[in-house]
Amino acid sequence: MENSRRRFLKTAGFSILGVGAGSMLIGLAARPGIAAGPGAASGPEFGDRPEAKHARRWGMVIDTRQLDARTCRKMEEACHSIHNVPDHIGKFGNKNHEIKWIWDTEFKHAFPGQEAEFLSDRLEHAPVPVLCNHCDNPPCVRACPTKATFKREKDGIVLMDFHRCIGCRFCMAACPFGARSFNFRDPRPAIKEENPDFPTRMKGVVEKCNFCAERLAVGKMPACVEASGGALTFGDLNDPDSDIRKLLADEYAIRRKPNLGTFPSVFYIV
């Protein structure tokens, strides 16, 4: 009887210890700023390397006058190959499962309600690249119940922690730009050539453009910017001496759905 009681107390003690440790780990994972694993926040976290690029608020200007379908395709391929974005259409022929970080659309779809009465044929049919706007007032961040999507305070980039995402898709419903995609199936079989330097995702999580945060951390510009042939300008919106601010001072630029008050960090010269 005493041996049975001793075994029971020993087993119960280990169970309580396990529960306590598990609760501690769950608590750590839920704390802001602590990733749930390596590479969780939209890519590897390199820290502040000497070569890293810094800004108080990263932004982008897209000069649609310099773009054509071929250049837009190069930008998309550069982004998607680096970030292991699956090609579900090419692999399975299923457009409903398409994952997109950057893509092009027509002017009327990119800027609903902003069409001009006498819009030129060039502008009406020109490809307009669209992506996550990394809004200064992002509704997706407020909608996420697990903080899986968050705005990085040091530079304004809206990031995803794939390990925290529970697949509720509240962020997708909150985003007025349709900039987020959901993995309805395992994306890994549809990756053309896996990039080992960026984490793959799994079924049931949301993903989107991350302004190439992992490239900025090692001193590189976003992949789409490098592939744009000069049509995209990237820089610090809070620095009046930056190239992007000088460009915005000299050219008239518009943003998508400005009436919503999200304050996108992506501008368009049309």
C-alpha positions as a printed Julia matrix, in Angstrom:
270×3 Matrix{Float64}:
   0.0    0.0     0.0
   2.83   2.4     0.93
   4.68   1.58   -2.32
   1.56   2.3    -4.35
   1.1    5.61   -2.56
   4.76   6.51   -3.15
   4.49   5.7    -6.86
   1.31   7.78   -7.12
   2.92  10.82   -5.48
   6.01  10.48   -7.67
   3.94  10.29  -10.85
   1.77  13.22   -9.78
   4.85  15.28   -9.0
   6.3   14.74  -12.47
   2.92  15.56  -14.04
   2.68  18.85  -12.14
   6.27  19.68  -13.1
   5.47  18.99  -16.74
   2.35  21.11  -16.67
   4.22  23.93  -14.98
   7.03  23.82  -17.52
   4.54  23.73  -20.36
   2.68  26.71  -18.95
   5.94  28.61  -18.63
   6.82  27.9   -22.27
   3.36  28.92  -23.42
   3.67  32.12  -21.42
   7.03  32.9   -23.0
   5.7   32.23  -26.49
   2.8   34.58  -25.88
   4.96  37.47  -24.71
   5.48  40.21  -27.32
   8.98  40.26  -28.75
   9.75  36.59  -28.06
   9.58  34.48  -31.19
   8.17  30.99  -30.97
  11.14  29.57  -32.82
  14.01  30.47  -35.15
  12.91  32.33  -38.23
   9.41  32.86  -36.92
   8.98  36.52  -37.74
   8.73  36.36  -41.52
  12.28  35.13  -41.84
  15.54  34.71  -39.94
  16.22  37.28  -37.25
  19.82  38.45  -37.71
  19.82  41.18  -35.1
  21.66  44.45  -35.61
  24.53  43.55  -37.91
  26.94  46.31  -38.87
  25.84  46.12  -42.51
  22.1   46.25  -41.71
  19.97  48.95  -43.28
  17.97  51.09  -40.85
  15.03  53.47  -41.08
  12.48  54.95  -38.73
   9.72  54.13  -41.21
  10.42  52.12  -44.34
   8.4   53.02  -47.41
   8.23  52.39  -51.15
   7.44  54.45  -54.23
   6.32  52.59  -57.37
   6.69  54.57  -60.59
   4.14  52.88  -62.85
   5.4   54.9   -65.83
   8.56  52.8   -65.87
   6.87  49.41  -65.6
   5.68  46.85  -68.11
   4.38  43.3   -67.78
   7.85  41.79  -68.2
   9.37  43.87  -65.4
   6.44  43.13  -63.1
   6.94  39.43  -63.74
  10.64  39.71  -62.87
   9.76  41.44  -59.61
   7.24  38.75  -58.71
   9.64  35.92  -59.53
  12.43  37.52  -57.5
  10.19  37.94  -54.45
   8.51  34.55  -54.62
  11.68  32.54  -55.22
  13.54  34.13  -52.31
  10.62  33.69  -49.9
   9.61  30.13  -50.87
   6.19  31.23  -52.1
   4.44  28.13  -53.52
   3.16  27.96  -57.09
  -0.13  26.15  -56.54
  -1.42  27.09  -59.99
   1.6   25.65  -61.78
   1.74  22.56  -59.55
  -1.93  21.72  -59.06
  -3.78  24.09  -61.41
  -5.8   25.46  -58.5
  -6.16  29.25  -58.49
  -8.26  29.13  -55.31
  -5.15  28.14  -53.35
  -2.9   30.78  -54.9
  -0.34  32.41  -52.59
   0.83  35.9   -53.54
   3.25  38.33  -51.93
   3.4   40.73  -54.88
   1.39  40.69  -58.09
   0.08  43.08  -60.7
  -3.47  44.15  -61.38
  -5.31  46.81  -63.4
  -5.58  50.42  -62.31
  -9.31  50.18  -61.58
  -8.73  47.27  -59.2
  -5.72  48.83  -57.49
  -7.41  52.2   -57.01
 -11.18  51.72  -56.81
 -13.0   55.01  -56.62
 -10.0   56.94  -57.96
 -10.59  56.41  -61.67
 -10.38  59.51  -63.83
 -13.12  60.14  -66.37
 -10.65  60.48  -69.24
  -8.08  57.91  -68.12
  -5.62  57.1   -70.91
  -5.47  53.63  -72.44
  -1.87  53.35  -71.27
  -2.79  53.86  -67.65
  -6.04  51.92  -67.8
  -4.32  48.76  -69.02
  -0.87  49.22  -67.48
   0.12  46.64  -64.85
   0.05  48.03  -61.31
   2.11  46.04  -58.76
   0.34  45.54  -55.44
   1.62  44.11  -52.16
   1.23  44.59  -48.43
   1.14  48.34  -47.78
   2.82  48.11  -44.35
   0.31  50.65  -43.11
   1.2   53.1   -40.38
  -2.22  52.29  -38.88
  -2.58  48.59  -39.79
  -6.04  47.09  -39.12
  -4.64  43.57  -39.49
  -2.52  44.02  -36.37
  -5.52  45.03  -34.28
  -7.53  42.08  -35.59
  -4.99  39.35  -34.81
  -5.84  37.63  -31.49
  -2.4   36.02  -31.01
  -0.07  38.86  -32.07
   1.07  36.68  -34.96
   0.96  39.79  -37.11
   2.59  42.85  -35.6
   4.07  46.2   -36.53
   7.77  46.41  -35.76
   8.09  49.63  -33.84
  11.67  50.44  -34.8
  10.94  50.75  -38.54
   7.19  50.33  -39.15
   7.36  47.02  -41.06
   4.29  44.82  -40.54
   5.57  41.29  -39.97
   4.2   37.78  -39.49
   5.22  35.26  -36.83
   4.27  32.06  -38.62
   4.51  29.97  -35.43
   1.95  32.09  -33.61
  -0.56  32.1   -36.47
  -3.6   29.94  -35.64
  -5.21  30.33  -39.05
  -8.28  32.26  -37.88
  -7.89  34.63  -40.87
  -9.15  37.64  -38.91
  -6.22  39.6   -40.35
  -7.34  38.74  -43.89
 -10.84  39.99  -43.15
  -9.42  43.2   -41.67
  -7.02  43.97  -44.53
  -8.81  46.19  -47.08
  -6.17  45.52  -49.74
  -6.36  41.74  -50.06
  -2.64  41.56  -49.38
  -2.69  38.32  -47.39
  -2.89  34.69  -48.5
  -3.92  31.57  -46.58
  -2.31  28.16  -46.94
  -5.27  25.85  -47.47
  -2.84  23.02  -48.18
   0.79  22.22  -47.43
   2.71  24.75  -49.55
   6.03  22.93  -49.57
   5.34  20.5   -52.45
   4.51  23.5   -54.68
   7.8   25.34  -54.09
   9.78  25.34  -57.33
  13.22  25.5   -55.72
  13.46  25.86  -51.96
  15.6   28.65  -50.56
  17.24  27.24  -47.41
  17.83  30.73  -46.01
  14.13  31.48  -45.56
  11.61  29.37  -43.6
   8.91  27.43  -45.39
   5.37  27.58  -44.07
   2.81  24.91  -43.3
  -0.85  24.31  -43.93
  -3.19  26.58  -41.98
  -1.14  29.79  -41.7
  -1.38  33.22  -43.33
   1.51  34.86  -45.16
   2.31  38.11  -46.96
   5.05  40.51  -48.08
   7.51  41.43  -45.33
   9.39  44.25  -47.11
  12.31  41.78  -47.24
  13.11  42.38  -43.57
  15.64  39.53  -43.65
  17.5   41.2   -46.54
  17.49  44.62  -44.88
  19.1   42.97  -41.86
  22.15  42.05  -43.95
  22.41  45.29  -45.89
  20.42  44.34  -49.0
  17.46  46.03  -50.62
  14.12  44.24  -51.13
  14.16  41.71  -53.96
  11.42  43.47  -55.94
  13.32  46.76  -55.78
  16.47  45.18  -57.18
  14.48  43.51  -59.97
  12.51  46.63  -60.93
  15.14  48.33  -63.05
  14.79  51.56  -61.08
  10.98  51.72  -61.12
  10.8   51.1   -57.36
  12.39  53.39  -54.78
  12.77  52.21  -51.18
  13.83  54.26  -48.2
  13.05  56.08  -44.97
   9.81  58.06  -45.11
  10.8   59.89  -41.93
  14.09  61.18  -43.37
  13.53  64.36  -45.43
  16.95  63.89  -47.06
  16.27  60.33  -48.25
  15.81  59.55  -51.94
  12.23  58.45  -51.37
  11.27  61.71  -49.65
  12.91  63.76  -52.39
  11.02  61.77  -55.01
   7.71  62.29  -53.21
   8.47  66.01  -52.95
   9.03  66.31  -56.71
   6.32  63.97  -58.02
   2.62  63.66  -57.31
   1.96  60.23  -55.83
  -1.19  58.47  -54.65
  -1.89  55.68  -52.19
  -4.46  52.9   -52.26
  -7.8   53.6   -50.55
  -6.61  56.71  -48.68
 -10.1   57.32  -47.29
  -9.76  54.34  -44.92
  -7.17  56.0   -42.7
  -4.66  53.13  -42.73
  -1.87  55.37  -44.09
  -0.09  52.95  -46.45
   3.69  53.13  -46.74
   3.53  52.29  -50.46
   3.05  55.19  -52.89
   2.35  55.18  -56.62
   3.42  57.67  -59.27
   0.93  57.29  -62.11
